[in-house]
Amino acid sequence: MMLSELDSPEWIKKLTLELTLNSTLPFRLNGGFYMYDSERDEVTDILLQNATLLEASYDGQTKTTTVVLEVTEDRLQNVLRSDQIILDLAVDTESQDVSLNVNQTLNFFVKAKVEYDGNVEFEKE
């Protein structure tokens, strides 16, 4: 379900997305998530800024990073009127001699949680 397709999103109190990333890649990935309204040419909300999105693994051991994006009731309208997400990413190798091989992996999981007011019914089609 796309939030922008909801007729009455006012019942949503908070939307939380939790991304868990497991990686053996030899670099750190830092960045942010910005919501953008291209019609108005403006950033409508900053969901995450200057965060470590991926922890570097220089020893070949899996590193786990958890990133939480939270949209509260106050910020929901900003997100709903946005039509793009801007990802601001920066790779940091900490001056290591970095090389990639076929054994290095990246996998991730996303959990979503919606807190709402009252009773909400969904129709199945």
N, CA, C and O atoms as a printed pandas DataFrame, in Angstrom:
     atom_number atom_name residue_name chain_id  residue_number  x_coord  y_coord  z_coord
0              1         N          MET        A               1    0.837   -1.174    0.000
1              2        CA          MET        A               1    0.000    0.000    0.000
2              3         C          MET        A               1    0.885    1.241    0.000
3              4         O          MET        A               1    1.836    1.329    0.776
4              5         N          MET        A               2    0.578    2.183   -0.855
5              6        CA          MET        A               2    1.297    3.452   -0.906
6              7         C          MET        A               2    0.566    4.454   -0.022
7              8         O          MET        A               2   -0.646    4.628   -0.146
8              9         N          LEU        A               3    1.307    5.115    0.876
9             10        CA          LEU        A               3    0.670    6.090    1.760
10            11         C          LEU        A               3   -0.002    7.206    0.990
11            12         O          LEU        A               3   -1.035    7.721    1.417
12            13         N          SER        A               4    0.575    7.588   -0.147
13            14        CA          SER        A               4    0.006    8.690   -0.929
14            15         C          SER        A               4   -1.366    8.339   -1.513
15            16         O          SER        A               4   -2.106    9.232   -1.925
16            17         N          GLU        A               5   -1.712    7.046   -1.552
17            18        CA          GLU        A               5   -2.990    6.625   -2.100
18            19         C          GLU        A               5   -4.105    6.598   -1.052
19            20         O          GLU        A               5   -5.268    6.375   -1.390
20            21         N          LEU        A               6   -3.763    6.819    0.191
21            22        CA          LEU        A               6   -4.769    6.794    1.240
22            23         C          LEU        A               6   -5.634    8.045    1.174
23            24         O          LEU        A               6   -5.123    9.152    1.007
24            25         N          ASP        A               7   -6.944    7.866    1.306
25            26        CA          ASP        A               7   -7.858    9.004    1.322
26            27         C          ASP        A               7   -7.771    9.769    2.638
27            28         O          ASP        A               7   -7.879   10.995    2.654
28            29         N          SER        A               8   -7.577    9.051    3.741
29            30        CA          SER        A               8   -7.581    9.681    5.058
30            31         C          SER        A               8   -6.385    9.230    5.888
31            32         O          SER        A               8   -6.531    8.374    6.761
32            33         N          PRO        A               9   -5.207    9.789    5.631
33            34        CA          PRO        A               9   -4.036    9.365    6.398
34            35         C          PRO        A               9   -3.992    9.961    7.802
35            36         O          PRO        A               9   -3.030    9.742    8.539
36            37         N          GLU        A              10   -5.043   10.725    8.183
37            38        CA          GLU        A              10   -5.003   11.385    9.482
38            39         C          GLU        A              10   -5.033   10.393   10.647
39            40         O          GLU        A              10   -4.693   10.764   11.771
40            41         N          TRP        A              11   -5.431    9.146   10.403
41            42        CA          TRP        A              11   -5.438    8.164   11.478
42            43         C          TRP        A              11   -4.041    7.673   11.834
43            44         O          TRP        A              11   -3.862    7.026   12.866
44            45         N          ILE        A              12   -3.053    7.967   11.004
45            46        CA          ILE        A              12   -1.680    7.528   11.285
46            47         C          ILE        A              12   -1.037    8.466   12.303
47            48         O          ILE        A              12   -0.984    9.678   12.090
48            49         N          LYS        A              13   -0.553    7.910   13.401
49            50        CA          LYS        A              13    0.151    8.700   14.409
50            51         C          LYS        A              13    1.660    8.688   14.156
51            52         O          LYS        A              13    2.347    9.697   14.319
52            53         N          LYS        A              14    2.153    7.513   13.750
53            54        CA          LYS        A              14    3.593    7.417   13.504
54            55         C          LYS        A              14    3.878    6.229   12.595
55            56         O          LYS        A              14    3.301    5.154   12.758
56            57         N          LEU        A              15    4.773    6.437   11.638
57            58        CA          LEU        A              15    5.243    5.388   10.740
58            59         C          LEU        A              15    6.737    5.233   10.981
59            60         O          LEU        A              15    7.493    6.197   10.856
60            61         N          THR        A              16    7.164    4.023   11.325
61            62        CA          THR        A              16    8.576    3.763   11.600
62            63         C          THR        A              16    9.082    2.688   10.652
63            64         O          THR        A              16    8.488    1.615   10.549
64            65         N          LEU        A              17   10.181    2.974    9.957
65            66        CA          LEU        A              17   10.856    1.993    9.121
66            67         C          LEU        A              17   12.200    1.692    9.766
67            68         O          LEU        A              17   12.973    2.602   10.064
68            69         N          GLU        A              18   12.469    0.420    9.976
69            70        CA          GLU        A              18   13.738    0.010   10.570
70            71         C          GLU        A              18   14.493   -0.841    9.549
71            72         O          GLU        A              18   14.037   -1.921    9.173
72            73         N          LEU        A              19   15.647   -0.350    9.106
73            74        CA          LEU        A              19   16.474   -1.060    8.137
74            75         C          LEU        A              19   17.646   -1.672    8.877
75            76         O          LEU        A              19   18.371   -0.973    9.585
76            77         N          THR        A              20   17.837   -2.971    8.719
77            78        CA          THR        A              20   18.991   -3.656    9.298
78            79         C          THR        A              20   19.863   -4.130    8.152
79            80         O          THR        A              20   19.420   -4.896    7.296
80            81         N          LEU        A              21   21.114   -3.670    8.141
81            82        CA          LEU        A              21   22.047   -4.002    7.064
82            83         C          LEU        A              21   23.186   -4.842    7.618
83            84         O          LEU        A              21   23.818   -4.472    8.607
84            85         N          ASN        A              22   23.446   -5.980    6.972
85            86        CA          ASN        A              22   24.572   -6.839    7.319
86            87         C          ASN        A              22   25.537   -6.811    6.142
87            88         O          ASN        A              22   25.143   -7.043    4.999
88            89         N          SER        A              23   26.816   -6.523    6.432
89            90        CA          SER        A              23   27.754   -6.320    5.341
90            91         C          SER        A              23   29.153   -6.826    5.679
91            92         O          SER        A              23   29.597   -6.770    6.826
92            93         N          THR        A              24   29.821   -7.311    4.665
93            94        CA          THR        A              24   31.256   -7.590    4.769
94            95         C          THR        A              24   32.030   -6.708    3.785
95            96         O          THR        A              24   33.171   -7.015    3.439
96            97         N          LEU        A              25   31.412   -5.616    3.335
97            98        CA          LEU        A              25   32.064   -4.702    2.400
98            99         C          LEU        A              25   33.092   -3.839    3.146
99           100         O          LEU        A              25   32.857   -3.441    4.287
100          101         N          PRO        A              26   34.223   -3.554    2.506
101          102        CA          PRO        A              26   35.319   -2.851    3.196
102          103         C          PRO        A              26   35.228   -1.329    3.136
103          104         O          PRO        A              26   36.230   -0.657    2.892
104          105         N          PHE        A              27   34.048   -0.791    3.354
105          106        CA          PHE        A              27   33.908    0.661    3.417
106          107         C          PHE        A              27   32.698    1.018    4.267
107          108         O          PHE        A              27   31.776    0.218    4.428
108          109         N          ARG        A              28   32.716    2.221    4.802
109          110        CA          ARG        A              28   31.599    2.767    5.554
110          111         C          ARG        A              28   30.790    3.637    4.599
111          112         O          ARG        A              28   31.346    4.346    3.760
112          113         N          LEU        A              29   29.480    3.570    4.741
113          114        CA          LEU        A              29   28.597    4.395    3.921
114          115         C          LEU        A              29   27.843    5.326    4.861
115          116         O          LEU        A              29   27.097    4.872    5.728
116          117         N          ASN        A              30   28.040    6.621    4.687
117          118        CA          ASN        A              30   27.360    7.639    5.484
118          119         C          ASN        A              30   26.366    8.367    4.592
119          120         O          ASN        A              30   26.557    8.449    3.379
120          121         N          GLY        A              31   25.311    8.895    5.192
121          122        CA          GLY        A              31   24.384    9.639    4.350
122          123         C          GLY        A              31   23.116   10.055    5.037
123          124         O          GLY        A              31   22.993    9.992    6.260
124          125         N          GLY        A              32   22.161   10.489    4.213
125          126        CA          GLY        A              32   20.883   10.962    4.711
126          127         C          GLY        A              32   19.767   10.679    3.729
127          128         O          GLY        A              32   20.004   10.391    2.556
128          129         N          PHE        A              33   18.530   10.768    4.236
129          130        CA          PHE        A              33   17.324   10.590    3.439
130          131         C          PHE        A              33   16.526   11.882    3.522
131          132         O          PHE        A              33   16.148   12.307    4.614
132          133         N          TYR        A              34   16.267   12.506    2.391
133          134        CA          TYR        A              34   15.523   13.761    2.333
134          135         C          TYR        A              34   14.293   13.570    1.466
135          136         O          TYR        A              34   14.373   12.975    0.391
136          137         N          MET        A              35   13.159   14.071    1.927
137          138        CA          MET        A              35   11.945   14.057    1.121
138          139         C          MET        A              35   11.911   15.358    0.325
139          140         O          MET        A              35   12.248   16.421    0.846
140          141         N          TYR        A              36   11.497   15.267   -0.956
141          142        CA          TYR        A              36   11.589   16.410   -1.860
142          143         C          TYR        A              36   10.302   16.561   -2.655
143          144         O          TYR        A              36    9.739   15.576   -3.133
144          145         N          ASP        A              37    9.841   17.790   -2.792
145          146        CA          ASP        A              37    8.673   18.125   -3.605
146          147         C          ASP        A              37    9.187   18.824   -4.860
147          148         O          ASP        A              37    9.589   19.986   -4.806
148          149         N          SER        A              38    9.176   18.117   -5.988
149          150        CA          SER        A              38    9.746   18.678   -7.218
150          151         C          SER        A              38    8.894   19.809   -7.784
151          152         O          SER        A              38    9.416   20.696   -8.459
152          153         N          GLU        A              39    7.598   19.787   -7.519
153          154        CA          GLU        A              39    6.733   20.855   -8.025
154          155         C          GLU        A              39    7.073   22.193   -7.355
155          156         O          GLU        A              39    7.068   23.238   -8.006
156          157         N          ARG        A              40    7.360   22.154   -6.086
157          158        CA          ARG        A              40    7.715   23.371   -5.340
158          159         C          ARG        A              40    9.225   23.584   -5.243
159          160         O          ARG        A              40    9.685   24.615   -4.752
160          161         N          ASP        A              41    9.987   22.603   -5.714
161          162        CA          ASP        A              41   11.451   22.663   -5.676
162          163         C          ASP        A              41   11.953   22.917   -4.249
163          164         O          ASP        A              41   12.713   23.851   -3.992
164          165         N          GLU        A              42   11.492   22.041   -3.320
165          166        CA          GLU        A              42   11.926   22.205   -1.942
166          167         C          GLU        A              42   12.028   20.859   -1.231
167          168         O          GLU        A              42   11.304   19.911   -1.536
168          169         N          VAL        A              43   12.950   20.809   -0.276
169          170        CA          VAL        A              43   13.046   19.663    0.617
170          171         C          VAL        A              43   11.934   19.820    1.640
171          172         O          VAL        A              43   11.857   20.839    2.326
172          173         N          THR        A              44   11.072   18.815    1.744
173          174        CA          THR        A              44    9.921   18.917    2.636
174          175         C          THR        A              44   10.195   18.346    4.020
175          176         O          THR        A              44    9.554   18.743    4.993
176          177         N          ASP        A              45   11.145   17.414    4.115
177          178        CA          ASP        A              45   11.474   16.829    5.409
178          179         C          ASP        A              45   12.805   16.112    5.324
179          180         O          ASP        A              45   13.201   15.620    4.267
180          181         N          ILE        A              46   13.482   16.062    6.452
181          182        CA          ILE        A              46   14.745   15.327    6.558
182          183         C          ILE        A              46   14.487   14.145    7.465
183          184         O          ILE        A              46   14.299   14.314    8.670
184          185         N          LEU        A              47   14.477   12.931    6.892
185          186        CA          LEU        A              47   14.203   11.740    7.680
186          187         C          LEU        A              47   15.447   11.245    8.407
187          188         O          LEU        A              47   15.354   10.637    9.473
188          189         N          LEU        A              48   16.602   11.510    7.827
189          190        CA          LEU        A              48   17.858   11.058    8.415
190          191         C          LEU        A              48   18.962   11.936    7.849
191          192         O          LEU        A              48   18.973   12.244    6.657
192          193         N          GLN        A              49   19.895   12.338    8.712
193          194        CA          GLN        A              49   20.967   13.219    8.258
194          195         C          GLN        A              49   22.274   12.822    8.932
195          196         O          GLN        A              49   22.311   12.551   10.132
196          197         N          ASN        A              50   23.348   12.793    8.141
197          198        CA          ASN        A              50   24.687   12.489    8.658
198          199         C          ASN        A              50   24.724   11.220    9.499
199          200         O          ASN        A              50   25.282   11.215   10.596
200          201         N          ALA        A              51   24.136   10.154    8.994
201          202        CA          ALA        A              51   24.077    8.895    9.726
202          203         C          ALA        A              51   24.978    7.853    9.073
203          204         O          ALA        A              51   25.236    7.911    7.870
204          205         N          THR        A              52   25.450    6.910    9.865
205          206        CA          THR        A              52   26.183    5.766    9.314
206          207         C          THR        A              52   25.157    4.754    8.842
207          208         O          THR        A              52   24.416    4.180    9.641
208          209         N          LEU        A              53   25.123    4.542    7.532
209          210        CA          LEU        A              53   24.167    3.613    6.939
210          211         C          LEU        A              53   24.742    2.214    6.813
211          212         O          LEU        A              53   24.004    1.229    6.798
212          213         N          LEU        A              54   26.068    2.132    6.723
213          214        CA          LEU        A              54   26.736    0.846    6.553
214          215         C          LEU        A              54   28.080    0.907    7.252
215          216         O          LEU        A              54   28.893    1.788    6.973
216          217         N          GLU        A              55   28.312   -0.025    8.157
217          218        CA          GLU        A              55   29.570   -0.062    8.892
218          219         C          GLU        A              55   30.593   -0.867    8.094
219          220         O          GLU        A              55   30.260   -1.906    7.523
220          221         N          ALA        A              56   31.829   -0.391    8.054
221          222        CA          ALA        A              56   32.877   -1.044    7.268
222          223         C          ALA        A              56   33.343   -2.331    7.926
223          224         O          ALA        A              56   33.397   -2.428    9.152
224          225         N          SER        A              57   33.680   -3.318    7.105
225          226        CA          SER        A              57   34.243   -4.577    7.582
226          227         C          SER        A              57   35.613   -4.748    6.941
227          228         O          SER        A              57   35.729   -5.189    5.798
228          229         N          TYR        A              58   36.640   -4.394    7.693
229          230        CA          TYR        A              58   38.005   -4.543    7.162
230          231         C          TYR        A              58   38.606   -5.898    7.502
231          232         O          TYR        A              58   39.643   -6.272    6.955
232          233         N          ASP        A              59   37.957   -6.641    8.408
233          234        CA          ASP        A              59   38.506   -7.932    8.830
234          235         C          ASP        A              59   37.746   -9.122    8.260
235          236         O          ASP        A              59   38.037  -10.265    8.611
236          237         N          GLY        A              60   36.762   -8.865    7.373
237          238        CA          GLY        A              60   36.007   -9.957    6.767
238          239         C          GLY        A              60   34.849  -10.452    7.605
239          240         O          GLY        A              60   34.096  -11.319    7.162
240          241         N          GLN        A              61   34.688   -9.919    8.809
241          242        CA          GLN        A              61   33.582  -10.306    9.675
242          243         C          GLN        A              61   32.358   -9.433    9.368
243          244         O          GLN        A              61   32.491   -8.249    9.059
244          245         N          THR        A              62   31.184  -10.026    9.458
245          246        CA          THR        A              62   29.957   -9.294    9.170
246          247         C          THR        A              62   29.737   -8.183   10.185
247          248         O          THR        A              62   29.817   -8.408   11.393
248          249         N          LYS        A              63   29.460   -6.992    9.690
249          250        CA          LYS        A              63   29.123   -5.847   10.530
250          251         C          LYS        A              63   27.635   -5.546   10.326
251          252         O          LYS        A              63   27.140   -5.555    9.199
252          253         N          THR        A              64   26.942   -5.285   11.411
253          254        CA          THR        A              64   25.507   -4.997   11.356
254          255         C          THR        A              64   25.258   -3.547   11.721
255          256         O          THR        A              64   25.792   -3.044   12.709
256          257         N          THR        A              65   24.443   -2.879   10.919
257          258        CA          THR        A              65   24.052   -1.494   11.164
258          259         C          THR        A              65   22.529   -1.426   11.105
259          260         O          THR        A              65   21.915   -1.987   10.197
260          261         N          THR        A              66   21.925   -0.747   12.063
261          262        CA          THR        A              66   20.476   -0.553   12.062
262          263         C          THR        A              66   20.186    0.930   11.913
263          264         O          THR        A              66   20.738    1.764   12.631
264          265         N          VAL        A              67   19.309    1.244   10.966
265          266        CA          VAL        A              67   18.930    2.623   10.688
266          267         C          VAL        A              67   17.416    2.730   10.867
267          268         O          VAL        A              67   16.661    1.925   10.324
268          269         N          VAL        A              68   16.984    3.726   11.629
269          270        CA          VAL        A              68   15.554    3.912   11.875
270          271         C          VAL        A              68   15.100    5.228   11.243
271          272         O          VAL        A              68   15.668    6.286   11.514
272          273         N          LEU        A              69   14.077    5.149   10.404
273          274        CA          LEU        A              69   13.443    6.324    9.814
274          275         C          LEU        A              69   12.069    6.458   10.448
275          276         O          LEU        A              69   11.260    5.532   10.391
276          277         N          GLU        A              70   11.807    7.609   11.053
277          278        CA          GLU        A              70   10.550    7.789   11.763
278          279         C          GLU        A              70    9.785    8.987   11.213
279          280         O          GLU        A              70   10.314   10.094   11.113
280          281         N          VAL        A              71    8.527    8.738   10.858
281          282        CA          VAL        A              71    7.656    9.810   10.382
282          283         C          VAL        A              71    6.518    9.925   11.388
283          284         O          VAL        A              71    5.662    9.045   11.468
284          285         N          THR        A              72    6.511   11.012   12.155
285          286        CA          THR        A              72    5.466   11.231   13.147
286          287         C          THR        A              72    4.256   11.889   12.496
287          288         O          THR        A              72    4.303   12.312   11.341
288          289         N          GLU        A              73    3.187   11.963   13.254
289          290        CA          GLU        A              73    1.941   12.561   12.769
290          291         C          GLU        A              73    2.164   13.988   12.261
291          292         O          GLU        A              73    1.582   14.394   11.255
292          293         N          ASP        A              74    3.007   14.740   12.960
293          294        CA          ASP        A              74    3.301   16.123   12.562
294          295         C          ASP        A              74    3.996   16.208   11.210
295          296         O          ASP        A              74    3.809   17.171   10.466
296          297         N          ARG        A              75    4.793   15.203   10.900
297          298        CA          ARG        A              75    5.609   15.248    9.689
298          299         C          ARG        A              75    4.989   14.500    8.519
299          300         O          ARG        A              75    5.495   14.572    7.399
300          301         N          LEU        A              76    3.897   13.783    8.766
301          302        CA          LEU        A              76    3.316   12.932    7.726
302          303         C          LEU        A              76    2.897   13.716    6.495
303          304         O          LEU        A              76    3.137   13.264    5.375
304          305         N          GLN        A              77    2.274   14.883    6.671
305          306        CA          GLN        A              77    1.835   15.677    5.516
306          307         C          GLN        A              77    3.024   16.117    4.659
307          308         O          GLN        A              77    2.917   16.180    3.435
308          309         N          ASN        A              78    4.165   16.422    5.304
309          310        CA          ASN        A              78    5.371   16.769    4.543
310          311         C          ASN        A              78    5.790   15.616    3.631
311          312         O          ASN        A              78    6.130   15.812    2.465
312          313         N          VAL        A              79    5.755   14.419    4.193
313          314        CA          VAL        A              79    6.162   13.240    3.423
314          315         C          VAL        A              79    5.166   12.954    2.312
315          316         O          VAL        A              79    5.561   12.637    1.190
316          317         N          LEU        A              80    3.877   13.064    2.613
317          318        CA          LEU        A              80    2.857   12.749    1.611
318          319         C          LEU        A              80    2.863   13.705    0.424
319          320         O          LEU        A              80    2.489   13.306   -0.679
320          321         N          ARG        A              81    3.273   14.949    0.618
321          322        CA          ARG        A              81    3.305   15.875   -0.516
322          323         C          ARG        A              81    4.644   15.833   -1.252
323          324         O          ARG        A              81    4.880   16.624   -2.165
324          325         N          SER        A              82    5.506   14.920   -0.855
325          326        CA          SER        A              82    6.792   14.746   -1.535
326          327         C          SER        A              82    6.646   13.705   -2.631
327          328         O          SER        A              82    5.901   12.735   -2.486
328          329         N          ASP        A              83    7.359   13.914   -3.723
329          330        CA          ASP        A              83    7.292   12.930   -4.800
330          331         C          ASP        A              83    8.650   12.284   -5.079
331          332         O          ASP        A              83    8.777   11.463   -5.988
332          333         N          GLN        A              84    9.654   12.656   -4.301
333          334        CA          GLN        A              84   10.979   12.062   -4.498
334          335         C          GLN        A              84   11.680   11.900   -3.157
335          336         O          GLN        A              84   11.403   12.620   -2.198
336          337         N          ILE        A              85   12.594   10.936   -3.114
337          338        CA          ILE        A              85   13.492   10.780   -1.974
338          339         C          ILE        A              85   14.891   11.072   -2.483
339          340         O          ILE        A              85   15.326   10.505   -3.485
340          341         N          ILE        A              86   15.586   11.950   -1.797
341          342        CA          ILE        A              86   16.975   12.252   -2.138
342          343         C          ILE        A              86   17.863   11.485   -1.169
343          344         O          ILE        A              86   17.726   11.624    0.046
344          345         N          LEU        A              87   18.760   10.687   -1.696
345          346        CA          LEU        A              87   19.742    9.986   -0.879
346          347         C          LEU        A              87   21.064   10.718   -1.017
347          348         O          LEU        A              87   21.582   10.874   -2.122
348          349         N          ASP        A              88   21.601   11.158    0.088
349          350        CA          ASP        A              88   22.883   11.849    0.113
350          351         C          ASP        A              88   23.886   10.856    0.697
351          352         O          ASP        A              88   23.880   10.606    1.902
352          353         N          LEU        A              89   24.745   10.291   -0.149
353          354        CA          LEU        A              89   25.635    9.212    0.277
354          355         C          LEU        A              89   27.102    9.595    0.134
355          356         O          LEU        A              89   27.487   10.295   -0.802
356          357         N          ALA        A              90   27.907    9.128    1.071
357          358        CA          ALA        A              90   29.355    9.340    1.016
358          359         C          ALA        A              90   30.044    8.056    1.454
359          360         O          ALA        A              90   29.717    7.494    2.499
360          361         N          VAL        A              91   31.002    7.591    0.650
361          362        CA          VAL        A              91   31.756    6.384    0.960
362          363         C          VAL        A              91   33.035    6.777    1.699
363          364         O          VAL        A              91   33.751    7.687    1.280
364          365         N          ASP        A              92   33.312    6.087    2.794
365          366        CA          ASP        A              92   34.504    6.343    3.592
366          367         C          ASP        A              92   35.295    5.056    3.724
367          368         O          ASP        A              92   34.801    4.078    4.285
368          369         N          THR        A              93   36.516    5.047    3.214
369          370        CA          THR        A              93   37.360    3.844    3.285
370          371         C          THR        A              93   38.402    3.942    4.393
371          372         O          THR        A              93   39.167    2.999    4.598
372          373         N          GLU        A              94   38.449    5.060    5.109
373          374        CA          GLU        A              94   39.433    5.293    6.177
374          375         C          GLU        A              94   40.859    5.022    5.682
375          376         O          GLU        A              94   41.690    4.488    6.416
376          377         N          SER        A              95   41.128    5.399    4.430
377          378        CA          SER        A              95   42.452    5.253    3.818
378          379         C          SER        A              95   42.962    3.819    3.817
379          380         O          SER        A              95   44.173    3.596    3.817
380          381         N          GLN        A              96   42.070    2.857    3.817
381          382        CA          GLN        A              96   42.469    1.446    3.721
382          383         C          GLN        A              96   42.729    1.110    2.255
383          384         O          GLN        A              96   42.246    1.797    1.355
384          385         N          ASP        A              97   43.480    0.068    2.032
385          386        CA          ASP        A              97   43.695   -0.441    0.682
386          387         C          ASP        A              97   42.475   -1.310    0.355
387          388         O          ASP        A              97   42.470   -2.510    0.627
388          389         N          VAL        A              98   41.462   -0.703   -0.222
389          390        CA          VAL        A              98   40.171   -1.367   -0.398
390          391         C          VAL        A              98   40.097   -2.098   -1.727
391          392         O          VAL        A              98   40.453   -1.554   -2.772
392          393         N          SER        A              99   39.634   -3.323   -1.671
393          394        CA          SER        A              99   39.343   -4.081   -2.894
394          395         C          SER        A              99   38.118   -4.944   -2.621
395          396         O          SER        A              99   37.867   -5.360   -1.490
396          397         N          LEU        A             100   37.371   -5.200   -3.671
397          398        CA          LEU        A             100   36.169   -6.017   -3.544
398          399         C          LEU        A             100   36.408   -7.386   -4.139
399          400         O          LEU        A             100   37.148   -7.526   -5.113
400          401         N          ASN        A             101   35.773   -8.415   -3.546
401          402        CA          ASN        A             101   35.849   -9.752   -4.121
402          403         C          ASN        A             101   34.477  -10.401   -4.044
403          404         O          ASN        A             101   33.562   -9.862   -3.420
404          405         N          VAL        A             102   34.336  -11.557   -4.677
405          406        CA          VAL        A             102   33.018  -12.192   -4.803
406          407         C          VAL        A             102   32.481  -12.711   -3.471
407          408         O          VAL        A             102   31.288  -12.998   -3.371
408          409         N          ASN        A             103   33.314  -12.839   -2.459
409          410        CA          ASN        A             103   32.855  -13.356   -1.177
410          411         C          ASN        A             103   32.253  -12.288   -0.272
411          412         O          ASN        A             103   31.649  -12.611    0.751
412          413         N          GLN        A             104   32.410  -11.031   -0.637
413          414        CA          GLN        A             104   31.865   -9.963    0.193
414          415         C          GLN        A             104   30.376   -9.802   -0.099
415          416         O          GLN        A             104   29.942   -9.899   -1.247
416          417         N          THR        A             105   29.616   -9.560    0.937
417          418        CA          THR        A             105   28.164   -9.548    0.786
418          419         C          THR        A             105   27.536   -8.330    1.452
419          420         O          THR        A             105   28.126   -7.681    2.316
420          421         N          LEU        A             106   26.317   -8.051    1.011
421          422        CA          LEU        A             106   25.477   -7.036    1.648
422          423         C          LEU        A             106   24.050   -7.555    1.583
423          424         O          LEU        A             106   23.536   -7.839    0.501
424          425         N          ASN        A             107   23.412   -7.680    2.739
425          426        CA          ASN        A             107   21.992   -7.994    2.736
426          427         C          ASN        A             107   21.303   -7.088    3.735
427          428         O          ASN        A             107   21.920   -6.609    4.687
428          429         N          PHE        A             108   20.013   -6.857    3.510
429          430        CA          PHE        A             108   19.308   -5.963    4.420
430          431         C          PHE        A             108   17.864   -6.405    4.574
431          432         O          PHE        A             108   17.295   -7.078    3.715
432          433         N          PHE        A             109   17.295   -6.001    5.698
433          434        CA          PHE        A             109   15.924   -6.309    6.052
434          435         C          PHE        A             109   15.244   -5.001    6.433
435          436         O          PHE        A             109   15.873   -4.101    6.989
436          437         N          VAL        A             110   13.952   -4.905    6.128
437          438        CA          VAL        A             110   13.198   -3.703    6.476
438          439         C          VAL        A             110   11.947   -4.123    7.241
439          440         O          VAL        A             110   11.196   -4.995    6.804
440          441         N          LYS        A             111   11.738   -3.484    8.389
441          442        CA          LYS        A             111   10.514   -3.680    9.151
442          443         C          LYS        A             111    9.757   -2.363    9.154
443          444         O          LYS        A             111   10.359   -1.295    9.270
444          445         N          ALA        A             112    8.454   -2.438    9.029
445          446        CA          ALA        A             112    7.627   -1.231    9.086
446          447         C          ALA        A             112    6.616   -1.385   10.216
447          448         O          ALA        A             112    6.054   -2.460   10.427
448          449         N          LYS        A             113    6.401   -0.301   10.929
449          450        CA          LYS        A             113    5.436   -0.293   12.023
450          451         C          LYS        A             113    4.597    0.973   11.899
451          452         O          LYS        A             113    5.132    2.072   11.751
452          453         N          VAL        A             114    3.272    0.809   11.961
453          454        CA          VAL        A             114    2.361    1.952   11.882
454          455         C          VAL        A             114    1.583    2.029   13.190
455          456         O          VAL        A             114    0.918    1.070   13.581
456          457         N          GLU        A             115    1.669    3.174   13.865
457          458        CA          GLU        A             115    0.843    3.426   15.039
458          459         C          GLU        A             115   -0.309    4.308   14.585
459          460         O          GLU        A             115   -0.100    5.296   13.880
460          461         N          TYR        A             116   -1.535    3.952   14.992
461          462        CA          TYR        A             116   -2.687    4.673   14.490
462          463         C          TYR        A             116   -3.703    4.924   15.597
463          464         O          TYR        A             116   -3.650    4.303   16.658
464          465         N          ASP        A             117   -4.626    5.840   15.336
465          466        CA          ASP        A             117   -5.726    6.166   16.239
466          467         C          ASP        A             117   -6.970    5.417   15.796
467          468         O          ASP        A             117   -7.250    5.330   14.600
468          469         N          GLY        A             118   -7.719    4.874   16.749
469          470        CA          GLY        A             118   -9.033    4.298   16.443
470          471         C          GLY        A             118   -8.960    2.965   15.737
471          472         O          GLY        A             118   -7.926    2.297   15.750
472          473         N          ASN        A             119  -10.063    2.581   15.120
473          474        CA          ASN        A             119  -10.172    1.343   14.383
474          475         C          ASN        A             119  -10.019    1.620   12.899
475          476         O          ASN        A             119  -10.638    2.541   12.367
476          477         N          VAL        A             120   -9.206    0.834   12.242
477          478        CA          VAL        A             120   -8.970    1.023   10.810
478          479         C          VAL        A             120   -9.333   -0.273   10.103
479          480         O          VAL        A             120   -8.893   -1.348   10.510
480          481         N          GLU        A             121  -10.133   -0.178    9.047
481          482        CA          GLU        A             121  -10.530   -1.352    8.292
482          483         C          GLU        A             121   -9.995   -1.225    6.868
483          484         O          GLU        A             121  -10.028   -0.150    6.271
484          485         N          PHE        A             122   -9.505   -2.333    6.343
485          486        CA          PHE        A             122   -9.008   -2.379    4.968
486          487         C          PHE        A             122   -9.852   -3.371    4.180
487          488         O          PHE        A             122  -10.202   -4.442    4.676
488          489         N          GLU        A             123  -10.173   -2.998    2.948
489          490        CA          GLU        A             123  -10.917   -3.885    2.073
490          491         C          GLU        A             123   -9.954   -4.736    1.267
491          492         O          GLU        A             123   -8.923   -4.251    0.801
492          493         N          LYS        A             124  -10.296   -6.015    1.105
493          494        CA          LYS        A             124   -9.488   -6.900    0.269
494          495         C          LYS        A             124  -10.096   -6.936   -1.115
495          496         O          LYS        A             124  -11.317   -6.946   -1.271
496          497         N          GLU        A             125   -9.235   -6.957   -2.121
497          498        CA          GLU        A             125   -9.724   -7.062   -3.498
498          499         C          GLU        A             125   -9.217   -8.317   -4.124
499          500         O          GLU        A             125   -9.516   -8.593   -5.286
